Amino acid sequence: MPDGLYNFLTSQFGVSVVLALVVLGVLLGAVAYCIYFERKISAWIQDRWGPNRVGPAGLFQPIADGLKFVFKEDVIPGNVDKPLFIAAPAIMFLVGFIGFAVIPWGGYWEINGKLIDIQVASLDIGLLYILGVASMGVYGVVLGAWSSNNKYSIFGGIRATAQMLSYEIPMGLCILIVVLTLGTVRLEEMIAPQAQYWLGFIPKWNVFLHPIAFVVLFTTMLAEANRAPFDLAEAEQELIGGFHTEYSALKFGMFFLAEYAAMITSSAFLAVLFLGGYHFPGIAWTQPDVTHFGAVLAKILVLSGKVAICIFVMMWVRWTLPRFRFDQLMRLAWSGLIPLMLVLFVWTVVLVYLGEERSPLWALGGNVVALVGTLVYAGLSKAEITGRTSNLPPVQSAQGGAMAGMS
Amino acid sequence: MSSVSASLLYMVFSLGGVGLYLLLPGGERRRTGAAGAVLGLLAVLALLLVLGARGLVGGSQAFYFYLFSAIAILGASRVVTHRKPVYSAIYFVLVVISTAAMLVLLQAEFLAVALVIIYAGAIIVTYLFVIMLAQQHTETVYDTRAREPLLAVLTGFVLMAAIAGHAGESVSVPAPSAVAARSVEIGGDGSTALPPGNVAAVGAVLMTRYVVVLEIAGVLLLVSMIGAVALSRKRVPYEGAPVPTTPLGQIGREVDPF
C-alpha cells in the first residue's frame, strides 16, 4: 500500500470518510433487510410463513422489492403541487440518513500512536445535532401530505405534525435527564461513564438509573417514527396510507426506507444514551480504554446487536398492540408523559445539586416514587379509560336498540 | 482586512431594493417579476463581488460563506415574494438552515443547532401546520398582492443601510477558541476545569455572567406559556348540551359595532 494512501486511511479524516461510505452502504442494506425481517416477524406473530418464495427462506425478497420500487411506473397525479411532491420524499430520505453521522460506532482506534474516533463526525453538540435532524423529519410528512392535494393525505399530515410536535417534548425531557446525569452532550463521551460497574458486575448503564426515562424515550421514538401503535398518520383503515397515499414506485420506496432508517438511528441513539453504547459486561474488548482494531470490531458488533434488539422490540410492538385513537394519543403525551417526565427531570436536577446524580439508590428511588404516584393518581382520578364520555349519543345497533345499555 | 466604502454598498442595496420591489407580487395589475429577478440577482452578485474583491471575508471557508449567504439572501427574498404561503414557509426554512450553516463556519455550533431546532424544527412547522389547515390550493387576494411594497422595501433599505454604514469599520471578532478559553475562566477564581467545548463555554457564560438575564427570559417564557393556556381554555359545548344562560364571551361572535 502506498504511503500516501496508508496515511490517509489512518488519519481521522480518512477514517471518517471511509466510515461514512461504509455506514451508508451497510445502512441501505440493513434497511432493506429490516423490511424483510418485519414481514418475517409479522408472519411469526400471526402464525404464517411470511415471504418464502424468492431465494432460500425468502432471503432475496428485499432485492425483488427494491427492483419493483425502481421499475414500477412512477405516477405523479394531476393537480399535485409538483415541486414539493417530488421534494418531500427526498427530504424524508435525507433526514432519515444524516442522523448516523454522530453515532459512536466503535469507540477509539489507536494506530501510529494516535487515537482515532470511529465516528463519522465527532461533534461537540452530537446529541443536539440528532435532535435537530429529528425535528426536521416532520417536513417530509407535511409537504408530502399537502402537495398531494388529497383530503386523506392532509388528514394524515395534520395528524403526523401534531403527533411529532407533541412527542418531541417528553423526548427532550428524557434526553435532558441523561445529559444531566452524565454531564456531557458528546455522544462518544457518554459511554465511558456507563462502562463501569456497581458491585463489580452490574454495569452502570443509564437504564438502571432511570428506567422510566428509558421506557418513555422508547415510546416517543415509536411516535416520532410514526410506528405502530402511533401510526395514525398512515392508518390504512381510515386514511388509505395517509401522507403517502398518492405516492408510488421509488418515491413511496423512499418514504418507506426513511421510516426504517429513522428506526435504526433512534435505536442506536437509545443504545448510546441508555444501554451503554458499545459496552457489554463481561467482554473486556468492549471497555472504552481497549483501543486495538479487534476491539473496534467487537464494539461495532455489540452496538449493532443492541440496535437489532431494539428494532426487534419495535416490530414486536407493532404486530402486537392495537393503534391508539387520536385523542388517546394526545392525552398520553400531554397529560401523561410530559408531567411524569417533568417530575423526574426536576428530581434529577435536585440530585445533580446534591451531587448524587449517579447514585442508583436516589435515582431509582425517585423513579419508584414517580411510578407509584402515577398509579395512585390514575386510580384515584377515576378517569374513564377509553375517553368516551357519557354525553355522546349511544351507538344504535341493527335491531334499533341502544348498544350502550346492554353492557 | 480592508474596508468597504459605504456608498458602494448603498448602491448595491438600491439595486437590490428596486429588484425586490419589482419582484413583490402585485396581483393582476403588475407583472414585473422577471425584471425584478434579474435586478435582484445582479444585486446579489454585485454584493458578493464587492465583499470578495475587498477581501472582507477570506480564508479557506470563504467559498462556503459566499455559498450560504447567497442561498440565504435569495431564500429570504423568495419568502416575501412568493405567492404561495407554503412555499414562503419552506424558503424561510432554507434561510434558517443556511444561517445555521454560517454559524457553523464561525464555530458557533451550539447556536447553529439551537437555531435549527427552535426555528426550523418547531416554529416554522407550526406555521406550516396553520397554513396547511387554512389554505389549500386556491390563491387568495392577500397572498397574491403585497400590501405596501414600496414602504416595505424602503424600510428594509434603511435597515440594511444602517448596517452598511458600519461596514467600513474594521471589527475584530475574537477567534472561537479564544472565546471558549475566556468563558471558562469566568467561574470565579479560575479553578473551574471545564472542557473547552462549545456547549460548556456557552453554558458557563449563561450561568455566570448572564444568569439574571437568563432567569428573566425564563420567567417571561413561563408567563407567556401560562397566558397561552389561559387564552386557549375555552369550553367547547357538545351537541345536546344545556344551553348556557349567560353568553360565553364575545370571541368569534357577530357583534353589532354600533
Interface residues (C-beta under 8 A of the other chain):
Chain A: N79 D81 L84 L123 D124 I125 L128 Y129 L131 G132 A134 S135 M136 V138 Y139 V142 L143 A145 W146 N149 I154 G157 I158 T161 A162 L165 E168 V185 R186 T389 N391 L392 P393
Chain B: V86 Y87 I90 V93 E109 F110 V113 A114 V116 I117 A120 G121 A122 V125 T126 L128 F129 M132 L133 Q136 H137 G197 N198 V199 Y238 G240 A241
